[in-house]
Amino acid sequence: MAGKLGKLAAGLVLGAALVVSAPAQADDHNSQRSGHPVRIAAYILHPIGVIIDTLIFKPAHWLGHREPFQTLFGHED
């Protein structure tokens, strides 16, 4: 029981040290960069690209690694 308590105490001390020593920092907001028309388009298009990647390209890549599609598309490991 004492061994478990010691490990728990050591874990709590280590966790507290990590939290205190590494404060989170946010990026500085730059209104000139965030208002640029290309950045505004990126705000809109990025989530769409992530969705397309997740729903279409990753499953297609997975499927292309399997036979008979691997031979059909000439994919080599």
N, CA, C and O atoms as a Maestro MAE file, in Angstrom:
{
 s_m_m2io_version
 :::
 2.0.0
}

f_m_ct {
 s_m_title
 :::
 protein
 m_atom[308] {
  # First column is atom index #
  i_m_mmod_type
  r_m_x_coord
  r_m_y_coord
  r_m_z_coord
  i_m_residue_number
  s_m_chain_name
  s_m_pdb_residue_name
  s_m_pdb_atom_name
  i_m_atomic_number
  :::
  1 25 0.824 -1.197 0.000 1 A "MET " " N  " 7
  2 3 0.000 0.000 0.000 1 A "MET " " CA " 6
  3 2 0.866 1.258 0.000 1 A "MET " " C  " 6
  4 15 0.562 2.232 -0.689 1 A "MET " " O  " 8
  5 25 1.951 1.227 0.782 2 A "ALA " " N  " 7
  6 3 2.820 2.398 0.864 2 A "ALA " " CA " 6
  7 2 3.504 2.666 -0.468 2 A "ALA " " C  " 6
  8 15 3.764 3.822 -0.803 2 A "ALA " " O  " 8
  9 25 3.804 1.606 -1.243 3 A "GLY " " N  " 7
  10 3 4.434 1.769 -2.550 3 A "GLY " " CA " 6
  11 2 3.501 2.485 -3.530 3 A "GLY " " C  " 6
  12 15 3.929 3.343 -4.302 3 A "GLY " " O  " 8
  13 25 2.237 2.120 -3.482 4 A "LYS " " N  " 7
  14 3 1.260 2.766 -4.364 4 A "LYS " " CA " 6
  15 2 1.075 4.233 -3.990 4 A "LYS " " C  " 6
  16 15 0.954 5.098 -4.858 4 A "LYS " " O  " 8
  17 25 1.054 4.497 -2.688 5 A "LEU " " N  " 7
  18 3 0.889 5.870 -2.226 5 A "LEU " " CA " 6
  19 2 2.085 6.730 -2.623 5 A "LEU " " C  " 6
  20 15 1.924 7.893 -2.994 5 A "LEU " " O  " 8
  21 25 3.284 6.154 -2.542 6 A "GLY " " N  " 7
  22 3 4.487 6.878 -2.944 6 A "GLY " " CA " 6
  23 2 4.495 7.178 -4.431 6 A "GLY " " C  " 6
  24 15 4.882 8.270 -4.849 6 A "GLY " " O  " 8
  25 25 4.061 6.198 -5.242 7 A "LYS " " N  " 7
  26 3 3.992 6.411 -6.692 7 A "LYS " " CA " 6
  27 2 2.955 7.473 -7.042 7 A "LYS " " C  " 6
  28 15 3.163 8.291 -7.938 7 A "LYS " " O  " 8
  29 25 1.831 7.447 -6.318 8 A "LEU " " N  " 7
  30 3 0.797 8.446 -6.543 8 A "LEU " " CA " 6
  31 2 1.300 9.842 -6.184 8 A "LEU " " C  " 6
  32 15 1.067 10.800 -6.921 8 A "LEU " " O  " 8
  33 25 1.986 9.950 -5.059 9 A "ALA " " N  " 7
  34 3 2.518 11.248 -4.641 9 A "ALA " " CA " 6
  35 2 3.570 11.744 -5.633 9 A "ALA " " C  " 6
  36 15 3.597 12.926 -5.975 9 A "ALA " " O  " 8
  37 25 4.437 10.837 -6.095 10 A "ALA " " N  " 7
  38 3 5.457 11.224 -7.072 10 A "ALA " " CA " 6
  39 2 4.806 11.673 -8.379 10 A "ALA " " C  " 6
  40 15 5.260 12.631 -9.005 10 A "ALA " " O  " 8
  41 25 3.750 10.985 -8.787 11 A "GLY " " N  " 7
  42 3 3.040 11.374 -10.001 11 A "GLY " " CA " 6
  43 2 2.381 12.733 -9.880 11 A "GLY " " C  " 6
  44 15 2.405 13.531 -10.817 11 A "GLY " " O  " 8
  45 25 1.794 12.993 -8.725 12 A "LEU " " N  " 7
  46 3 1.154 14.297 -8.491 12 A "LEU " " CA " 6
  47 2 2.183 15.428 -8.480 12 A "LEU " " C  " 6
  48 15 1.939 16.503 -9.029 12 A "LEU " " O  " 8
  49 25 3.326 15.182 -7.856 13 A "VAL " " N  " 7
  50 3 4.378 16.206 -7.827 13 A "VAL " " CA " 6
  51 2 4.904 16.464 -9.229 13 A "VAL " " C  " 6
  52 15 5.093 17.615 -9.622 13 A "VAL " " O  " 8
  53 25 5.143 15.392 -9.987 14 A "LEU " " N  " 7
  54 3 5.619 15.548 -11.361 14 A "LEU " " CA " 6
  55 2 4.589 16.293 -12.209 14 A "LEU " " C  " 6
  56 15 4.947 17.191 -12.971 14 A "LEU " " O  " 8
  57 25 3.323 15.929 -12.084 15 A "GLY " " N  " 7
  58 3 2.271 16.608 -12.841 15 A "GLY " " CA " 6
  59 2 2.171 18.080 -12.493 15 A "GLY " " C  " 6
  60 15 2.028 18.923 -13.378 15 A "GLY " " O  " 8
  61 25 2.245 18.390 -11.219 16 A "ALA " " N  " 7
  62 3 2.193 19.791 -10.794 16 A "ALA " " CA " 6
  63 2 3.387 20.571 -11.318 16 A "ALA " " C  " 6
  64 15 3.249 21.726 -11.722 16 A "ALA " " O  " 8
  65 25 4.567 19.941 -11.313 17 A "ALA " " N  " 7
  66 3 5.762 20.613 -11.825 17 A "ALA " " CA " 6
  67 2 5.628 20.902 -13.313 17 A "ALA " " C  " 6
  68 15 6.039 21.964 -13.780 17 A "ALA " " O  " 8
  69 25 5.061 19.967 -14.055 18 A "LEU " " N  " 7
  70 3 4.871 20.190 -15.489 18 A "LEU " " CA " 6
  71 2 3.873 21.310 -15.766 18 A "LEU " " C  " 6
  72 15 4.074 22.121 -16.670 18 A "LEU " " O  " 8
  73 25 2.808 21.349 -14.992 19 A "VAL " " N  " 7
  74 3 1.786 22.387 -15.189 19 A "VAL " " CA " 6
  75 2 2.348 23.764 -14.864 19 A "VAL " " C  " 6
  76 15 2.090 24.725 -15.589 19 A "VAL " " O  " 8
  77 25 3.105 23.867 -13.794 20 A "VAL " " N  " 7
  78 3 3.642 25.157 -13.364 20 A "VAL " " CA " 6
  79 2 4.763 25.625 -14.283 20 A "VAL " " C  " 6
  80 15 4.876 26.819 -14.559 20 A "VAL " " O  " 8
  81 25 5.593 24.698 -14.761 21 A "SER " " N  " 7
  82 3 6.767 25.091 -15.532 21 A "SER " " CA " 6
  83 2 6.473 25.369 -17.001 21 A "SER " " C  " 6
  84 15 7.295 25.998 -17.666 21 A "SER " " O  " 8
  85 25 5.355 24.935 -17.526 22 A "ALA " " N  " 7
  86 3 5.067 25.110 -18.947 22 A "ALA " " CA " 6
  87 2 3.722 25.798 -19.145 22 A "ALA " " C  " 6
  88 15 2.748 25.153 -19.535 22 A "ALA " " O  " 8
  89 25 3.656 27.106 -18.879 23 A "PRO " " N  " 7
  90 3 2.378 27.797 -19.070 23 A "PRO " " CA " 6
  91 2 2.014 27.872 -20.558 23 A "PRO " " C  " 6
  92 15 2.884 27.996 -21.420 23 A "PRO " " O  " 8
  93 25 0.746 27.795 -20.827 24 A "ALA " " N  " 7
  94 3 0.283 27.856 -22.207 24 A "ALA " " CA " 6
  95 2 0.375 29.283 -22.723 24 A "ALA " " C  " 6
  96 15 0.091 30.244 -22.007 24 A "ALA " " O  " 8
  97 25 0.778 29.397 -23.980 25 A "GLN " " N  " 7
  98 3 0.854 30.707 -24.598 25 A "GLN " " CA " 6
  99 2 0.035 30.686 -25.883 25 A "GLN " " C  " 6
  100 15 0.109 29.740 -26.666 25 A "GLN " " O  " 8
  101 25 -0.726 31.718 -26.082 26 A "ALA " " N  " 7
  102 3 -1.492 31.851 -27.318 26 A "ALA " " CA " 6
  103 2 -0.696 32.705 -28.297 26 A "ALA " " C  " 6
  104 15 0.116 33.539 -27.896 26 A "ALA " " O  " 8
  105 25 -0.938 32.486 -29.576 27 A "ASP " " N  " 7
  106 3 -0.299 33.316 -30.586 27 A "ASP " " CA " 6
  107 2 -0.823 34.742 -30.478 27 A "ASP " " C  " 6
  108 15 -1.987 34.971 -30.148 27 A "ASP " " O  " 8
  109 25 0.046 35.682 -30.760 28 A "ASP " " N  " 7
  110 3 -0.380 37.076 -30.788 28 A "ASP " " CA " 6
  111 2 -1.301 37.299 -31.967 28 A "ASP " " C  " 6
  112 15 -1.037 36.828 -33.073 28 A "ASP " " O  " 8
  113 25 -2.373 38.013 -31.728 29 A "HIS " " N  " 7
  114 3 -3.330 38.310 -32.795 29 A "HIS " " CA " 6
  115 2 -2.808 39.471 -33.634 29 A "HIS " " C  " 6
  116 15 -2.459 40.527 -33.106 29 A "HIS " " O  " 8
  117 25 -2.760 39.264 -34.929 30 A "ASN " " N  " 7
  118 3 -2.330 40.306 -35.849 30 A "ASN " " CA " 6
  119 2 -3.511 40.610 -36.767 30 A "ASN " " C  " 6
  120 15 -3.824 39.824 -37.660 30 A "ASN " " O  " 8
  121 25 -4.159 41.737 -36.549 31 A "SER " " N  " 7
  122 3 -5.380 42.053 -37.291 31 A "SER " " CA " 6
  123 2 -5.114 42.265 -38.776 31 A "SER " " C  " 6
  124 15 -6.007 42.045 -39.595 31 A "SER " " O  " 8
  125 25 -3.910 42.685 -39.139 32 A "GLN " " N  " 7
  126 3 -3.606 42.866 -40.562 32 A "GLN " " CA " 6
  127 2 -3.514 41.519 -41.274 32 A "GLN " " C  " 6
  128 15 -3.973 41.391 -42.409 32 A "GLN " " O  " 8
  129 25 -2.929 40.516 -40.626 33 A "ARG " " N  " 7
  130 3 -2.817 39.195 -41.241 33 A "ARG " " CA " 6
  131 2 -4.147 38.460 -41.250 33 A "ARG " " C  " 6
  132 15 -4.482 37.805 -42.237 33 A "ARG " " O  " 8
  133 25 -4.909 38.557 -40.168 34 A "SER " " N  " 7
  134 3 -6.145 37.790 -40.073 34 A "SER " " CA " 6
  135 2 -7.251 38.348 -40.955 34 A "SER " " C  " 6
  136 15 -8.216 37.642 -41.245 34 A "SER " " O  " 8
  137 25 -7.134 39.597 -41.387 35 A "GLY " " N  " 7
  138 3 -8.140 40.185 -42.254 35 A "GLY " " CA " 6
  139 2 -7.816 40.097 -43.730 35 A "GLY " " C  " 6
  140 15 -8.591 40.572 -44.560 35 A "GLY " " O  " 8
  141 25 -6.683 39.497 -44.074 36 A "HIS " " N  " 7
  142 3 -6.287 39.370 -45.479 36 A "HIS " " CA " 6
  143 2 -7.281 38.468 -46.200 36 A "HIS " " C  " 6
  144 15 -7.698 37.450 -45.648 36 A "HIS " " O  " 8
  145 25 -7.670 38.824 -47.430 37 A "PRO " " N  " 7
  146 3 -8.683 38.027 -48.154 37 A "PRO " " CA " 6
  147 2 -8.299 36.554 -48.334 37 A "PRO " " C  " 6
  148 15 -9.170 35.684 -48.282 37 A "PRO " " O  " 8
  149 25 -7.025 36.264 -48.542 38 A "VAL " " N  " 7
  150 3 -6.613 34.865 -48.689 38 A "VAL " " CA " 6
  151 2 -6.758 34.131 -47.362 38 A "VAL " " C  " 6
  152 15 -7.129 32.957 -47.350 38 A "VAL " " O  " 8
  153 25 -6.471 34.797 -46.240 39 A "ARG " " N  " 7
  154 3 -6.630 34.177 -44.923 39 A "ARG " " CA " 6
  155 2 -8.106 33.908 -44.651 39 A "ARG " " C  " 6
  156 15 -8.449 32.867 -44.090 39 A "ARG " " O  " 8
  157 25 -8.980 34.829 -45.041 40 A "ILE " " N  " 7
  158 3 -10.418 34.619 -44.854 40 A "ILE " " CA " 6
  159 2 -10.884 33.415 -45.670 40 A "ILE " " C  " 6
  160 15 -11.685 32.613 -45.191 40 A "ILE " " O  " 8
  161 25 -10.383 33.285 -46.903 41 A "ALA " " N  " 7
  162 3 -10.720 32.116 -47.721 41 A "ALA " " CA " 6
  163 2 -10.191 30.836 -47.073 41 A "ALA " " C  " 6
  164 15 -10.854 29.799 -47.113 41 A "ALA " " O  " 8
  165 25 -9.000 30.906 -46.478 42 A "ALA " " N  " 7
  166 3 -8.436 29.731 -45.811 42 A "ALA " " CA " 6
  167 2 -9.277 29.319 -44.606 42 A "ALA " " C  " 6
  168 15 -9.437 28.128 -44.336 42 A "ALA " " O  " 8
  169 25 -9.817 30.303 -43.879 43 A "TYR " " N  " 7
  170 3 -10.689 29.976 -42.744 43 A "TYR " " CA " 6
  171 2 -11.889 29.166 -43.216 43 A "TYR " " C  " 6
  172 15 -12.355 28.274 -42.507 43 A "TYR " " O  " 8
  173 25 -12.386 29.470 -44.399 44 A "ILE " " N  " 7
  174 3 -13.561 28.778 -44.938 44 A "ILE " " CA " 6
  175 2 -13.183 27.441 -45.560 44 A "ILE " " C  " 6
  176 15 -13.879 26.446 -45.356 44 A "ILE " " O  " 8
  177 25 -12.080 27.404 -46.321 45 A "LEU " " N  " 7
  178 3 -11.737 26.214 -47.088 45 A "LEU " " CA " 6
  179 2 -11.022 25.131 -46.274 45 A "LEU " " C  " 6
  180 15 -11.135 23.952 -46.608 45 A "LEU " " O  " 8
  181 25 -10.306 25.488 -45.241 46 A "HIS " " N  " 7
  182 3 -9.550 24.496 -44.484 46 A "HIS " " CA " 6
  183 2 -10.435 23.401 -43.888 46 A "HIS " " C  " 6
  184 15 -10.105 22.225 -44.043 46 A "HIS " " O  " 8
  185 25 -11.538 23.723 -43.219 47 A "PRO " " N  " 7
  186 3 -12.385 22.639 -42.691 47 A "PRO " " CA " 6
  187 2 -12.945 21.748 -43.798 47 A "PRO " " C  " 6
  188 15 -13.110 20.544 -43.601 47 A "PRO " " O  " 8
  189 25 -13.235 22.327 -44.947 48 A "ILE " " N  " 7
  190 3 -13.738 21.533 -46.071 48 A "ILE " " CA " 6
  191 2 -12.667 20.560 -46.543 48 A "ILE " " C  " 6
  192 15 -12.962 19.400 -46.832 48 A "ILE " " O  " 8
  193 25 -11.430 21.027 -46.621 49 A "GLY " " N  " 7
  194 3 -10.322 20.159 -47.016 49 A "GLY " " CA " 6
  195 2 -10.089 19.032 -46.032 49 A "GLY " " C  " 6
  196 15 -9.801 17.906 -46.436 49 A "GLY " " O  " 8
  197 25 -10.209 19.318 -44.752 50 A "VAL " " N  " 7
  198 3 -10.035 18.285 -43.731 50 A "VAL " " CA " 6
  199 2 -11.129 17.236 -43.852 50 A "VAL " " C  " 6
  200 15 -10.859 16.041 -43.728 50 A "VAL " " O  " 8
  201 25 -12.347 17.667 -44.089 51 A "ILE " " N  " 7
  202 3 -13.462 16.729 -44.251 51 A "ILE " " CA " 6
  203 2 -13.255 15.860 -45.485 51 A "ILE " " C  " 6
  204 15 -13.447 14.645 -45.419 51 A "ILE " " O  " 8
  205 25 -12.868 16.455 -46.603 52 A "ILE " " N  " 7
  206 3 -12.625 15.686 -47.829 52 A "ILE " " CA " 6
  207 2 -11.487 14.694 -47.617 52 A "ILE " " C  " 6
  208 15 -11.575 13.547 -48.055 52 A "ILE " " O  " 8
  209 25 -10.427 15.124 -46.951 53 A "ASP " " N  " 7
  210 3 -9.297 14.236 -46.677 53 A "ASP " " CA " 6
  211 2 -9.731 13.052 -45.828 53 A "ASP " " C  " 6
  212 15 -9.362 11.910 -46.100 53 A "ASP " " O  " 8
  213 25 -10.519 13.336 -44.797 54 A "THR " " N  " 7
  214 3 -10.937 12.281 -43.877 54 A "THR " " CA " 6
  215 2 -11.941 11.324 -44.508 54 A "THR " " C  " 6
  216 15 -11.866 10.115 -44.288 54 A "THR " " O  " 8
  217 25 -12.870 11.847 -45.281 55 A "LEU " " N  " 7
  218 3 -13.939 11.004 -45.812 55 A "LEU " " CA " 6
  219 2 -13.622 10.352 -47.156 55 A "LEU " " C  " 6
  220 15 -14.192 9.309 -47.476 55 A "LEU " " O  " 8
  221 25 -12.718 10.949 -47.957 56 A "ILE " " N  " 7
  222 3 -12.463 10.421 -49.302 56 A "ILE " " CA " 6
  223 2 -11.031 9.920 -49.468 56 A "ILE " " C  " 6
  224 15 -10.821 8.757 -49.812 56 A "ILE " " O  " 8
  225 25 -10.050 10.778 -49.228 57 A "PHE " " N  " 7
  226 3 -8.681 10.432 -49.570 57 A "PHE " " CA " 6
  227 2 -8.062 9.378 -48.657 57 A "PHE " " C  " 6
  228 15 -7.366 8.486 -49.141 57 A "PHE " " O  " 8
  229 25 -8.297 9.459 -47.357 58 A "LYS " " N  " 7
  230 3 -7.731 8.448 -46.460 58 A "LYS " " CA " 6
  231 2 -8.334 7.071 -46.707 58 A "LYS " " C  " 6
  232 15 -7.584 6.097 -46.766 58 A "LYS " " O  " 8
  233 25 -9.663 6.939 -46.856 59 A "PRO " " N  " 7
  234 3 -10.194 5.617 -47.194 59 A "PRO " " CA " 6
  235 2 -9.724 5.124 -48.570 59 A "PRO " " C  " 6
  236 15 -9.492 3.929 -48.751 59 A "PRO " " O  " 8
  237 25 -9.584 6.038 -49.537 60 A "ALA " " N  " 7
  238 3 -9.104 5.628 -50.861 60 A "ALA " " CA " 6
  239 2 -7.660 5.143 -50.780 60 A "ALA " " C  " 6
  240 15 -7.300 4.167 -51.437 60 A "ALA " " O  " 8
  241 25 -6.842 5.801 -49.995 61 A "HIS " " N  " 7
  242 3 -5.459 5.373 -49.824 61 A "HIS " " CA " 6
  243 2 -5.398 4.014 -49.135 61 A "HIS " " C  " 6
  244 15 -4.610 3.151 -49.521 61 A "HIS " " O  " 8
  245 25 -6.231 3.825 -48.115 62 A "TRP " " N  " 7
  246 3 -6.291 2.537 -47.430 62 A "TRP " " CA " 6
  247 2 -6.707 1.439 -48.409 62 A "TRP " " C  " 6
  248 15 -6.111 0.362 -48.428 62 A "TRP " " O  " 8
  249 25 -7.722 1.714 -49.216 63 A "LEU " " N  " 7
  250 3 -8.202 0.738 -50.188 63 A "LEU " " CA " 6
  251 2 -7.151 0.449 -51.252 63 A "LEU " " C  " 6
  252 15 -7.024 -0.692 -51.697 63 A "LEU " " O  " 8
  253 25 -6.399 1.461 -51.665 64 A "GLY " " N  " 7
  254 3 -5.367 1.275 -52.680 64 A "GLY " " CA " 6
  255 2 -4.209 0.420 -52.218 64 A "GLY " " C  " 6
  256 15 -3.438 -0.069 -53.043 64 A "GLY " " O  " 8
  257 25 -4.068 0.226 -50.904 65 A "HIS " " N  " 7
  258 3 -3.023 -0.640 -50.367 65 A "HIS " " CA " 6
  259 2 -3.451 -2.099 -50.318 65 A "HIS " " C  " 6
  260 15 -2.632 -2.961 -50.000 65 A "HIS " " O  " 8
  261 25 -4.683 -2.396 -50.615 66 A "ARG " " N  " 7
  262 3 -5.203 -3.758 -50.529 66 A "ARG " " CA " 6
  263 2 -5.303 -4.372 -51.924 66 A "ARG " " C  " 6
  264 15 -5.523 -3.681 -52.919 66 A "ARG " " O  " 8
  265 25 -5.135 -5.694 -51.961 67 A "GLU " " N  " 7
  266 3 -5.313 -6.413 -53.214 67 A "GLU " " CA " 6
  267 2 -6.797 -6.505 -53.522 67 A "GLU " " C  " 6
  268 15 -7.572 -6.612 -52.571 67 A "GLU " " O  " 8
  269 25 -7.248 -6.474 -54.726 68 A "PRO " " N  " 7
  270 3 -6.511 -6.418 -55.994 68 A "PRO " " CA " 6
  271 2 -6.178 -4.992 -56.440 68 A "PRO " " C  " 6
  272 15 -5.559 -4.794 -57.486 68 A "PRO " " O  " 8
  273 25 -6.591 -4.001 -55.646 69 A "PHE " " N  " 7
  274 3 -6.377 -2.617 -56.054 69 A "PHE " " CA " 6
  275 2 -4.900 -2.237 -56.056 69 A "PHE " " C  " 6
  276 15 -4.479 -1.393 -56.847 69 A "PHE " " O  " 8
  277 25 -4.114 -2.850 -55.179 70 A "GLN " " N  " 7
  278 3 -2.688 -2.545 -55.126 70 A "GLN " " CA " 6
  279 2 -2.029 -2.913 -56.456 70 A "GLN " " C  " 6
  280 15 -1.204 -2.157 -56.969 70 A "GLN " " O  " 8
  281 25 -2.385 -4.056 -57.010 71 A "THR " " N  " 7
  282 3 -1.840 -4.463 -58.304 71 A "THR " " CA " 6
  283 2 -2.445 -3.643 -59.421 71 A "THR " " C  " 6
  284 15 -1.741 -3.266 -60.358 71 A "THR " " O  " 8
  285 25 -3.717 -3.360 -59.347 72 A "LEU " " N  " 7
  286 3 -4.408 -2.613 -60.389 72 A "LEU " " CA " 6
  287 2 -3.846 -1.212 -60.547 72 A "LEU " " C  " 6
  288 15 -3.664 -0.743 -61.670 72 A "LEU " " O  " 8
  289 25 -3.568 -0.534 -59.430 73 A "PHE " " N  " 7
  290 3 -3.057 0.837 -59.485 73 A "PHE " " CA " 6
  291 2 -1.534 0.897 -59.478 73 A "PHE " " C  " 6
  292 15 -0.968 1.985 -59.586 73 A "PHE " " O  " 8
  293 25 -0.866 -0.229 -59.356 74 A "GLY " " N  " 7
  294 3 0.592 -0.269 -59.388 74 A "GLY " " CA " 6
  295 2 1.241 0.303 -58.154 74 A "GLY " " C  " 6
  296 15 2.348 0.837 -58.219 74 A "GLY " " O  " 8
  297 25 0.554 0.194 -57.018 75 A "HIS " " N  " 7
  298 3 1.096 0.733 -55.776 75 A "HIS " " CA " 6
  299 2 2.104 -0.250 -55.205 75 A "HIS " " C  " 6
  300 15 1.823 -1.443 -55.090 75 A "HIS " " O  " 8
  301 25 3.285 0.258 -54.848 76 A "GLU " " N  " 7
  302 3 4.321 -0.569 -54.233 76 A "GLU " " CA " 6
  303 2 4.595 -0.066 -52.836 76 A "GLU " " C  " 6
  304 15 4.626 1.141 -52.599 76 A "GLU " " O  " 8
  305 25 4.795 -0.984 -51.910 77 A "ASP " " N  " 7
  306 3 5.101 -0.595 -50.530 77 A "ASP " " CA " 6
  307 2 6.504 -0.109 -50.402 77 A "ASP " " C  " 6
  308 15 6.933 0.259 -49.309 77 A "ASP " " O  " 8
  :::
 }
 m_bond[307] {
  # First column is bond index #
  i_m_from
  i_m_to
  i_m_order
  :::
  1 1 2 1
  2 2 3 1
  3 3 4 2
  4 3 5 1
  5 5 6 1
  6 6 7 1
  7 7 8 2
  8 7 9 1
  9 9 10 1
  10 10 11 1
  11 11 12 2
  12 11 13 1
  13 13 14 1
  14 14 15 1
  15 15 16 2
  16 15 17 1
  17 17 18 1
  18 18 19 1
  19 19 20 2
  20 19 21 1
  21 21 22 1
  22 22 23 1
  23 23 24 2
  24 23 25 1
  25 25 26 1
  26 26 27 1
  27 27 28 2
  28 27 29 1
  29 29 30 1
  30 30 31 1
  31 31 32 2
  32 31 33 1
  33 33 34 1
  34 34 35 1
  35 35 36 2
  36 35 37 1
  37 37 38 1
  38 38 39 1
  39 39 40 2
  40 39 41 1
  41 41 42 1
  42 42 43 1
  43 43 44 2
  44 43 45 1
  45 45 46 1
  46 46 47 1
  47 47 48 2
  48 47 49 1
  49 49 50 1
  50 50 51 1
  51 51 52 2
  52 51 53 1
  53 53 54 1
  54 54 55 1
  55 55 56 2
  56 55 57 1
  57 57 58 1
  58 58 59 1
  59 59 60 2
  60 59 61 1
  61 61 62 1
  62 62 63 1
  63 63 64 2
  64 63 65 1
  65 65 66 1
  66 66 67 1
  67 67 68 2
  68 67 69 1
  69 69 70 1
  70 70 71 1
  71 71 72 2
  72 71 73 1
  73 73 74 1
  74 74 75 1
  75 75 76 2
  76 75 77 1
  77 77 78 1
  78 78 79 1
  79 79 80 2
  80 79 81 1
  81 81 82 1
  82 82 83 1
  83 83 84 2
  84 83 85 1
  85 85 86 1
  86 86 87 1
  87 87 88 2
  88 87 89 1
  89 89 90 1
  90 90 91 1
  91 91 92 2
  92 91 93 1
  93 93 94 1
  94 94 95 1
  95 95 96 2
  96 95 97 1
  97 97 98 1
  98 98 99 1
  99 99 100 2
  100 99 101 1
  101 101 102 1
  102 102 103 1
  103 103 104 2
  104 103 105 1
  105 105 106 1
  106 106 107 1
  107 107 108 2
  108 107 109 1
  109 109 110 1
  110 110 111 1
  111 111 112 2
  112 111 113 1
  113 113 114 1
  114 114 115 1
  115 115 116 2
  116 115 117 1
  117 117 118 1
  118 118 119 1
  119 119 120 2
  120 119 121 1
  121 121 122 1
  122 122 123 1
  123 123 124 2
  124 123 125 1
  125 125 126 1
  126 126 127 1
  127 127 128 2
  128 127 129 1
  129 129 130 1
  130 130 131 1
  131 131 132 2
  132 131 133 1
  133 133 134 1
  134 134 135 1
  135 135 136 2
  136 135 137 1
  137 137 138 1
  138 138 139 1
  139 139 140 2
  140 139 141 1
  141 141 142 1
  142 142 143 1
  143 143 144 2
  144 143 145 1
  145 145 146 1
  146 146 147 1
  147 147 148 2
  148 147 149 1
  149 149 150 1
  150 150 151 1
  151 151 152 2
  152 151 153 1
  153 153 154 1
  154 154 155 1
  155 155 156 2
  156 155 157 1
  157 157 158 1
  158 158 159 1
  159 159 160 2
  160 159 161 1
  161 161 162 1
  162 162 163 1
  163 163 164 2
  164 163 165 1
  165 165 166 1
  166 166 167 1
  167 167 168 2
  168 167 169 1
  169 169 170 1
  170 170 171 1
  171 171 172 2
  172 171 173 1
  173 173 174 1
  174 174 175 1
  175 175 176 2
  176 175 177 1
  177 177 178 1
  178 178 179 1
  179 179 180 2
  180 179 181 1
  181 181 182 1
  182 182 183 1
  183 183 184 2
  184 183 185 1
  185 185 186 1
  186 186 187 1
  187 187 188 2
  188 187 189 1
  189 189 190 1
  190 190 191 1
  191 191 192 2
  192 191 193 1
  193 193 194 1
  194 194 195 1
  195 195 196 2
  196 195 197 1
  197 197 198 1
  198 198 199 1
  199 199 200 2
  200 199 201 1
  201 201 202 1
  202 202 203 1
  203 203 204 2
  204 203 205 1
  205 205 206 1
  206 206 207 1
  207 207 208 2
  208 207 209 1
  209 209 210 1
  210 210 211 1
  211 211 212 2
  212 211 213 1
  213 213 214 1
  214 214 215 1
  215 215 216 2
  216 215 217 1
  217 217 218 1
  218 218 219 1
  219 219 220 2
  220 219 221 1
  221 221 222 1
  222 222 223 1
  223 223 224 2
  224 223 225 1
  225 225 226 1
  226 226 227 1
  227 227 228 2
  228 227 229 1
  229 229 230 1
  230 230 231 1
  231 231 232 2
  232 231 233 1
  233 233 234 1
  234 234 235 1
  235 235 236 2
  236 235 237 1
  237 237 238 1
  238 238 239 1
  239 239 240 2
  240 239 241 1
  241 241 242 1
  242 242 243 1
  243 243 244 2
  244 243 245 1
  245 245 246 1
  246 246 247 1
  247 247 248 2
  248 247 249 1
  249 249 250 1
  250 250 251 1
  251 251 252 2
  252 251 253 1
  253 253 254 1
  254 254 255 1
  255 255 256 2
  256 255 257 1
  257 257 258 1
  258 258 259 1
  259 259 260 2
  260 259 261 1
  261 261 262 1
  262 262 263 1
  263 263 264 2
  264 263 265 1
  265 265 266 1
  266 266 267 1
  267 267 268 2
  268 267 269 1
  269 269 270 1
  270 270 271 1
  271 271 272 2
  272 271 273 1
  273 273 274 1
  274 274 275 1
  275 275 276 2
  276 275 277 1
  277 277 278 1
  278 278 279 1
  279 279 280 2
  280 279 281 1
  281 281 282 1
  282 282 283 1
  283 283 284 2
  284 283 285 1
  285 285 286 1
  286 286 287 1
  287 287 288 2
  288 287 289 1
  289 289 290 1
  290 290 291 1
  291 291 292 2
  292 291 293 1
  293 293 294 1
  294 294 295 1
  295 295 296 2
  296 295 297 1
  297 297 298 1
  298 298 299 1
  299 299 300 2
  300 299 301 1
  301 301 302 1
  302 302 303 1
  303 303 304 2
  304 303 305 1
  305 305 306 1
  306 306 307 1
  307 307 308 2
  :::
 }
}
